[in-house]
Amino acid sequence: MPNKRHGVGLGTHSSLTSLAYDSLMAQIPPPSLLELAIDVGIPSIAIIVSTVLAVWIASTERKAAARAREEERLQVARDRRDDRSQDAFVRTLSALTTFMLFDVVQDSPAEPLKELRIGLSLLDVAADRQDEVLTNWFTLERGRAAVRLNAAGKAINDLHYRDRFDIPGDERVRIGQPLYGWANEFSGRLQEWRRDRVTDDQVRAFVIEAQTELGPVVSQHLSD
């Protein structure tokens, strides 16, 4: 009998608990539309934000990679241009050095004149910016070399040596002095220009100086 009463007690307690739970749940209002929207919307928004962020990051990385490739391409182009410019500079200085040591009697001017022309042309093309004044300067300096070589040839003929190879060394140096002086001066100016120590106004002054020496007719002919 005691066990039977105890069993009835447990069942009654369980029923009361269930009724209390049901009563409590009945008092809780159903979720509103806003609450439902929040419950459903927040995870959806999180997914959308994550997707947008991932797309933005991927796009940014692609753009950065594209910029890096373009910068690398430009750097390679700059390096190649610098290499060509350096080669042209060395070639020009080599030609000018030849003129500084030139024997006006027995040396031929054809090769150093050709090297000077090619070197200056390449140097002009490889310059950081295309400048008509710079082009004129280089062109006129080539003209000055030709004028000095012609003057040296005329001076040799005026000596009236039966054999030009009989002209003594000191006489050859005297005749070639204008050529040596020009080559030394132009070489120095060119090296200063290469180091960015020559202004545009100075280059214009070099042009005027060369035009004055060559005369208007020759200057115009060289510039055309």
VODOSE-438608 format. One record per atom (N, C-alpha, C): atom name; x, y, z. Coordinates in steps of 0.001 Angstrom, whole numbers. Layout:
CA  X  Y  Z
...
END
This chain:
N  829  -1212  0
CA  0  0  0
C  853  1248  0
N  1902  1369  806
CA  2736  2589  762
C  3306  2806  -609
N  3761  1706  -1278
CA  4338  1877  -2614
C  3319  2405  -3578
N  2096  1983  -3472
CA  1043  2435  -4371
C  766  3898  -4175
N  751  4356  -2862
CA  522  5780  -2617
C  1668  6603  -3156
N  2906  6086  -3032
CA  4077  6822  -3533
C  4035  6950  -5046
N  3595  5891  -5715
CA  3496  5955  -7176
C  2472  6962  -7606
N  1344  7038  -6929
CA  322  8030  -7290
C  846  9419  -7071
N  1665  9587  -6026
CA  2240  10916  -5748
C  3155  11382  -6842
N  3973  10489  -7358
CA  4890  10863  -8431
C  4138  11244  -9685
N  3089  10488  -9981
CA  2315  10804  -11182
C  1629  12132  -11071
N  1114  12397  -9886
CA  440  13685  -9680
C  1421  14828  -9822
N  2631  14667  -9272
CA  3650  15724  -9361
C  4048  15980  -10808
N  4186  14918  -11583
CA  4552  15059  -12990
C  3477  15779  -13764
N  2229  15473  -13454
CA  1121  16141  -14147
C  1102  17605  -13828
N  1338  17931  -12567
CA  1351  19342  -12170
C  2468  20106  -12870
N  3611  19452  -12974
CA  4753  20111  -13645
C  4441  20361  -15102
N  3832  19395  -15741
CA  3476  19541  -17151
C  2460  20645  -17338
N  1477  20716  -16413
CA  470  21777  -16512
C  1105  23147  -16313
N  2037  23205  -15373
CA  2700  24489  -15117
C  3500  24934  -16333
N  4203  23998  -16982
CA  4991  24324  -18176
C  4107  24809  -19309
N  2955  24070  -19479
CA  2029  24464  -20538
C  1460  25834  -20274
N  1176  26103  -18996
CA  624  27423  -18640
C  1644  28511  -18899
N  2915  28236  -18579
CA  3982  29225  -18788
C  4189  29490  -20278
N  4191  28455  -21072
CA  4370  28614  -22505
C  3213  29355  -23139
N  1981  29148  -22546
CA  813  29843  -23082
C  901  31334  -22853
N  1644  31721  -21789
CA  1776  33152  -21483
C  2818  33837  -22380
N  3693  33066  -23018
CA  4715  33657  -23891
C  4099  33971  -25242
N  4128  35237  -25642
CA  3493  35605  -26908
C  4251  34999  -28082
N  3597  34746  -29188
CA  4284  34211  -30371
C  5239  35254  -30936
N  6293  34820  -31609
CA  7263  35779  -32172
C  6594  36674  -33207
N  7012  37947  -33176
CA  6470  38910  -34142
C  7149  38712  -35492
N  6584  39390  -36517
CA  7180  39324  -37853
C  8586  39892  -37850
N  8805  40965  -37033
CA  10129  41571  -36963
C  11151  40592  -36403
N  10717  39883  -35315
CA  11622  38918  -34723
C  11931  37784  -35688
N  10903  37330  -36419
CA  11133  36290  -37409
C  12089  36772  -38505
N  11879  38049  -38914
CA  12736  38614  -39965
C  14178  38692  -39501
N  14352  39080  -38209
CA  15712  39176  -37664
C  16358  37811  -37601
N  15567  36840  -37115
CA  16114  35488  -36990
C  16550  34924  -38338
N  15750  35216  -39357
CA  16072  34699  -40689
C  17067  35593  -41402
N  16929  36928  -41189
CA  17706  37881  -41966
C  19156  37989  -41555
N  19446  37920  -40265
CA  20834  38111  -39812
C  21774  37075  -40426
N  21440  35794  -40386
CA  22336  34831  -41061
C  22467  35101  -42552
N  21357  35505  -43190
CA  21412  35789  -44628
C  22307  36977  -44914
N  22171  38029  -44078
CA  23009  39224  -44257
C  24476  38873  -44053
N  24732  38031  -43047
CA  26120  37622  -42791
C  26710  36901  -43996
N  25898  36040  -44608
CA  26366  35318  -45792
C  26639  36291  -46939
N  25717  37264  -47132
CA  25878  38243  -48214
C  27120  39091  -47994
N  27289  39571  -46727
CA  28465  40400  -46416
C  29749  39615  -46651
N  29780  38377  -46224
CA  30966  37548  -46424
C  31263  37363  -47904
N  30200  37147  -48682
CA  30381  36953  -50123
C  30914  38221  -50786
N  30292  39370  -50429
CA  30735  40658  -50992
C  32171  40941  -50607
N  32502  40680  -49350
CA  33869  40915  -48880
C  34861  40036  -49627
N  34494  38784  -49827
CA  35387  37870  -50548
C  35597  38327  -51987
N  34506  38782  -52626
CA  34608  39282  -54007
C  35483  40520  -54060
N  35294  41427  -53075
CA  36086  42672  -53039
C  37567  42362  -52844
N  37854  41423  -51929
CA  39251  41061  -51683
C  39873  40452  -52942
N  39136  39578  -53596
CA  39648  38952  -54820
C  39889  39993  -55904
N  38954  40950  -56037
CA  39110  42010  -57038
C  40312  42888  -56721
N  40467  43217  -55442
CA  41606  44044  -55030
C  42926  43346  -55313
N  42968  42044  -55018
CA  44196  41290  -55268
C  44514  41214  -56758
N  43470  41050  -57585
CA  43702  41018  -59043
C  44235  42357  -59536
N  43652  43451  -59038
CA  44121  44776  -59453
C  45558  45020  -58997
N  45857  44610  -57755
CA  47220  44781  -57246
C  48210  43966  -58070
N  47803  42745  -58431
CA  48676  41901  -59262
C  48880  42523  -60640
N  47803  43093  -61187
CA  47906  43735  -62503
C  48831  44949  -62437
N  48693  45733  -61354
CA  49578  46893  -61184
C  51025  46460  -61031
N  51236  45381  -60285
CA  52603  44880  -60093
C  53201  44421  -61423
N  52386  43723  -62239
CA  52884  43280  -63556
C  53201  44471  -64444
N  52338  45488  -64412
CA  52577  46677  -65242
C  53828  47415  -64782
N  54008  47529  -63460
CA  55197  48191  -62941
C  56460  47413  -63307
N  56357  46090  -63259
CA  57497  45263  -63658
C  57812  45453  -65137
N  56762  45538  -65964
CA  56974  45745  -67397
C  57634  47096  -67654
N  57150  48132  -66948
CA  57725  49467  -67121
C  59169  49512  -66639
N  59455  48797  -65543
CA  60818  48773  -65032
C  61755  48090  -66007
N  61284  47009  -66604
CA  62098  46323  -67616
C  62362  47249  -68802
N  61309  47990  -69207
CA  61471  48935  -70321
C  62465  50034  -69954
N  62360  50529  -68700
CA  63306  51561  -68255
C  64728  51025  -68218
N  64876  49799  -67727
CA  66220  49205  -67667
C  66804  49039  -69067
N  65953  48593  -70004
CA  66440  48425  -71377
C  66815  49774  -71982
N  65968  50789  -71714
CA  66273  52113  -72236
C  67563  52650  -71626
N  67751  52420  -70312
CA  68978  52865  -69658
C  70190  52150  -70234
N  70026  50861  -70521
CA  71140  50107  -71109
C  71490  50653  -72497
N  70444  50917  -73293
CA  70700  51471  -74636
C  71344  52851  -74527
N  70859  53648  -73574
CA  71417  54981  -73394
C  72880  54913  -72976
N  73195  53989  -72070
CA  74575  53849  -71622
C  75474  53381  -72765
N  75001  52441  -73555
CA  75776  51967  -74704
C  76037  53105  -75691
N  75009  53901  -75934
CA  75153  55030  -76856
C  76121  56073  -76303
N  76051  56300  -75010
CA  76934  57274  -74356
C  78389  56827  -74471
N  78641  55562  -74174
CA  80000  55027  -74256
C  80503  55080  -75702
N  79629  54775  -76618
CA  80013  54790  -78039
C  80393  56203  -78479
N  79633  57185  -78019
CA  79918  58576  -78375
C  81228  59043  -77761
N  81439  58733  -76486
CA  82686  59135  -75827
C  83886  58464  -76478
N  83716  57230  -76918
CA  84807  56532  -77597
C  85195  57251  -78885
N  84182  57702  -79630
CA  84461  58442  -80868
C  85167  59762  -80564
N  84734  60448  -79513
CA  85362  61725  -79151
C  86796  61509  -78678
N  87035  60415  -77961
CA  88402  60101  -77531
C  89302  59853  -78742
N  88759  59205  -79754
CA  89517  58982  -80989
C  89922  60308  -81615
N  89014  61273  -81599
CA  89323  62589  -82171
C  90351  63342  -81331
N  90362  63097  -80024
CA  91358  63763  -79170
C  92772  63278  -79482
N  92865  62051  -79985
CA  94175  61459  -80296
C  94398  61348  -81803
N  93635  62058  -82555
CA  93594  61902  -84006
C  94855  62468  -84668
N  95423  61681  -85553
CA  96550  62148  -86369
C  95965  62681  -87669
N  96010  63979  -87844
CA  95333  64601  -88982
C  95989  64240  -90316
N  97177  63681  -90251
CA  97875  63337  -91490
C  97536  61912  -91944
N  97631  60957  -91040
CA  97521  59577  -91484
C  96237  58866  -91052
N  95493  59413  -90117
CA  94266  58749  -89677
C  93082  59133  -90566
N  92210  58168  -90775
CA  90992  58434  -91546
C  89860  58838  -90593
N  89117  59888  -90928
CA  88040  60338  -90056
C  86726  59584  -90268
N  86672  58714  -91260
CA  85400  58081  -91619
C  84801  57286  -90458
N  85621  56455  -89825
CA  85102  55578  -88767
C  84670  56360  -87518
N  85506  57271  -86987
CA  85041  58014  -85811
C  83845  58919  -86099
N  83767  59454  -87324
CA  82595  60256  -87674
C  81334  59401  -87694
N  81456  58191  -88224
CA  80309  57289  -88251
C  79884  56906  -86832
N  80859  56588  -85983
CA  80558  56218  -84597
C  79938  57390  -83837
N  80421  58586  -84117
CA  79853  59772  -83472
C  78402  59972  -83901
N  78144  59816  -85180
CA  76776  59981  -85692
C  75834  58942  -85076
N  76249  57687  -85071
CA  75399  56626  -84528
C  75199  56807  -83027
N  76297  57093  -82329
CA  76207  57254  -80874
C  75282  58382  -80467
N  75408  59536  -81124
CA  74561  60679  -80779
C  73107  60432  -81164
N  72888  59766  -82280
CA  71513  59454  -82691
C  70839  58535  -81677
N  71544  57506  -81236
CA  70992  56590  -80243
C  70798  57279  -78897
N  71715  58148  -78563
CA  71611  58877  -77300
C  70406  59807  -77310
N  70151  60404  -78455
CA  68989  61283  -78599
C  67688  60499  -78455
N  67632  59339  -79115
CA  66426  58510  -79054
C  66187  57983  -77639
N  67265  57646  -76931
CA  67142  57051  -75592
C  66967  58079  -74487
N  66957  59364  -74838
CA  66800  60414  -73820
C  65448  60284  -73131
N  65373  60784  -71893
CA  64140  60682  -71105
C  62969  61358  -71795
N  63220  62402  -72499
CA  62153  63098  -73222
C  62707  63573  -74556
N  61847  63548  -75546
CA  62256  64007  -76868
C  62277  65526  -76885
N  63430  66076  -77249
CA  63624  67519  -77176
C  64303  67974  -78470
N  63642  68874  -79181
CA  64193  69359  -80450
C  65507  70095  -80238
N  65622  70804  -79116
CA  66855  71546  -78834
C  68020  70577  -78645
N  67764  69479  -77925
CA  68811  68486  -77721
C  69226  67856  -79056
N  68243  67546  -79887
CA  68534  66978  -81204
C  69381  67929  -82032
N  69043  69215  -82002
CA  69812  70216  -82743
C  71240  70312  -82216
N  71381  70259  -80910
CA  72721  70336  -80320
C  73601  69195  -80822
N  73095  67982  -80735
CA  73869  66824  -81181
C  74193  66922  -82671
N  73220  67353  -83463
CA  73430  67455  -84905
C  74488  68505  -85239
N  74412  69642  -84577
CA  75359  70720  -84834
C  76771  70356  -84378
N  76877  69591  -83318
CA  78221  69179  -82865
C  78872  68267  -83884
N  78086  67428  -84522
CA  78640  66619  -85612
C  79135  67521  -86742
N  78388  68583  -87000
CA  78811  69539  -88013
C  80108  70223  -87634
N  80299  70525  -86373
CA  81533  71167  -85919
C  82726  70238  -86113
N  82511  68949  -85897
CA  83594  67988  -86124
C  83999  67984  -87595
N  83016  67961  -88475
CA  83306  67945  -89912
C  84028  69217  -90350
N  83607  70364  -89828
CA  84240  71636  -90186
C  85705  71652  -89748
N  85981  71152  -88555
CA  87358  71138  -88067
C  88239  70159  -88856
N  87656  69047  -89242
CA  88415  68107  -90063
C  88733  68708  -91433
N  87773  69402  -92012
CA  88018  70061  -93305
C  89081  71143  -93172
N  89019  71884  -92057
CA  90013  72932  -91836
C  91407  72330  -91682
N  91482  71171  -91004
CA  92781  70515  -90836
C  93318  70055  -92195
N  92457  69495  -93037
CA  92891  69075  -94371
C  93388  70242  -95202
N  92709  71356  -95113
CA  93135  72546  -95863
C  94486  73052  -95360
N  94665  73030  -94027
CA  95934  73491  -93447
C  97093  72605  -93895
N  96839  71316  -94001
CA  97885  70390  -94465
C  98259  70692  -95918
N  97259  70942  -96742
CA  97526  71265  -98147
C  98282  72574  -98280
N  98025  73517  -97387
CA  98680  74818  -97464
C  100165  74740  -97109
N  100587  73641  -96473
CA  101998  73504  -96121
C  102861  73145  -97337
N  102229  72623  -98366
CA  102906  72304  -99621
C  104042  71298  -99438
N  103815  70328  -98594
CA  104778  69237  -98490
C  104591  68312  -99686
N  105726  67872  -100250
CA  105629  66946  -101359
C  104961  65642  -100923
N  105308  65196  -99738
CA  104696  64009  -99144
C  104122  64421  -97797
N  102851  64327  -97649
CA  102210  64776  -96411
C  102708  64016  -95195
N  103201  62807  -95397
CA  103696  62034  -94262
C  105031  62579  -93748
N  105605  63529  -94489
CA  106836  64190  -94033
C  106547  65317  -93054
N  105292  65648  -92875
CA  104941  66730  -91944
C  105332  66297  -90530
N  106112  67096  -89817
CA  106573  66702  -88482
C  105430  66622  -87465
N  105697  65913  -86378
CA  104669  65674  -85380
C  104121  66925  -84734
N  105015  67881  -84404
CA  104540  69104  -83749
C  103646  69915  -84678
N  103921  69832  -85965
CA  103089  70538  -86938
C  101717  69858  -87046
N  101696  68564  -86971
CA  100427  67839  -87015
C  99559  68185  -85805
N  100223  68275  -84651
CA  99480  68629  -83431
C  98925  70036  -83537
N  99706  70948  -84058
CA  99231  72331  -84211
C  98007  72385  -85120
N  98077  71659  -86232
CA  96960  71656  -87181
C  95719  71001  -86568
N  95959  69954  -85797
CA  94815  69243  -85215
C  94277  69839  -83935
N  94902  70908  -83438
CA  94493  71468  -82145
C  93028  71897  -82099
N  92494  72566  -83125
CA  91067  72920  -83070
C  90152  71687  -82938
N  90521  70586  -83612
CA  89738  69356  -83508
C  89848  68776  -82108
N  91069  68750  -81545
CA  91257  68198  -80208
C  90499  69021  -79165
N  90570  70321  -79315
CA  89887  71200  -78356
C  88376  71000  -78390
N  87839  70899  -79621
CA  86386  70668  -79732
C  85990  69339  -79099
N  86732  68252  -79415
CA  86389  66931  -78896
C  86457  66913  -77368
N  87466  67551  -76803
CA  87605  67583  -75351
C  86465  68380  -74706
N  86142  69524  -75318
CA  85069  70368  -74771
C  83713  69667  -74867
N  83425  69094  -76013
CA  82129  68425  -76195
C  82018  67203  -75282
N  83109  66480  -75116
CA  83097  65326  -74228
C  82763  65742  -72796
N  83376  66830  -72345
CA  83092  67316  -70993
C  81648  67761  -70829
N  81144  68483  -71814
CA  79754  68934  -71754
C  78789  67750  -71778
N  79124  66772  -72593
CA  78243  65606  -72706
C  78201  64827  -71384
N  79341  64711  -70742
CA  79368  64009  -69460
C  78602  64776  -68381
N  78701  66079  -68404
CA  77920  66875  -67460
C  76426  66751  -67751
N  76074  66757  -69015
CA  74659  66574  -69388
C  74166  65211  -68930
N  74994  64210  -69071
CA  74619  62849  -68661
C  74351  62792  -67160
N  75048  63606  -66394
CA  74862  63632  -64940
C  73758  64611  -64516
N  72992  65108  -65486
CA  71901  66066  -65216
C  72418  67360  -64599
N  73594  67751  -65010
CA  74170  69004  -64511
C  74142  70104  -65557
N  73476  69854  -66662
CA  73348  70848  -67732
C  71876  71215  -67856
N  71569  72498  -67772
CA  70194  72955  -67860
C  69764  73104  -69320
N  68466  73251  -69522
CA  67949  73469  -70883
C  68500  74761  -71466
N  68647  75772  -70629
CA  69191  77051  -71110
C  70637  76888  -71571
N  71391  76059  -70892
CA  72776  75817  -71305
C  72821  75086  -72644
N  71928  74123  -72821
CA  71878  73408  -74112
C  71546  74392  -75228
N  70609  75301  -74971
CA  70283  76319  -75989
C  71497  77192  -76289
N  72280  77494  -75252
CA  73493  78288  -75453
C  74507  77511  -76292
N  74604  76199  -76083
CA  75500  75367  -76905
C  75060  75401  -78370
N  73757  75357  -78585
CA  73219  75388  -79948
C  73573  76707  -80621
N  73377  77802  -79907
CA  73682  79128  -80469
C  75174  79241  -80776
N  75998  78716  -79892
CA  77448  78747  -80099
C  77828  77996  -81365
N  77251  76797  -81547
CA  77551  75996  -82742
C  77013  76663  -83996
N  75824  77231  -83922
CA  75256  77920  -85085
C  76106  79115  -85488
N  76649  79810  -84511
CA  77498  80967  -84792
C  78771  80548  -85524
N  79336  79427  -85101
CA  80555  78939  -85743
C  80285  78431  -87155
N  79211  77682  -87320
CA  78932  77052  -88603
C  78314  78011  -89616
N  77672  79042  -89135
CA  76993  79967  -90036
C  75551  79539  -90276
N  74716  80461  -90707
CA  73290  80166  -90855
C  72979  79116  -91925
N  73736  79130  -93014
CA  73432  78211  -94121
C  73710  76768  -93692
N  74895  76519  -93140
CA  75263  75168  -92722
C  74371  74711  -91579
N  74096  75598  -90623
CA  73257  75240  -89484
C  71872  74820  -89934
N  71310  75570  -90874
CA  69981  75264  -91372
C  69984  73928  -92130
N  71032  73721  -92902
CA  71140  72481  -93664
C  71226  71270  -92722
N  72000  71384  -91651
CA  72129  70278  -90700
C  70841  70022  -89934
N  70081  71081  -89654
CA  68878  70954  -88847
C  67721  70381  -89661
N  67756  70515  -90973
CA  66647  70041  -91826
C  66626  68522  -91885
END
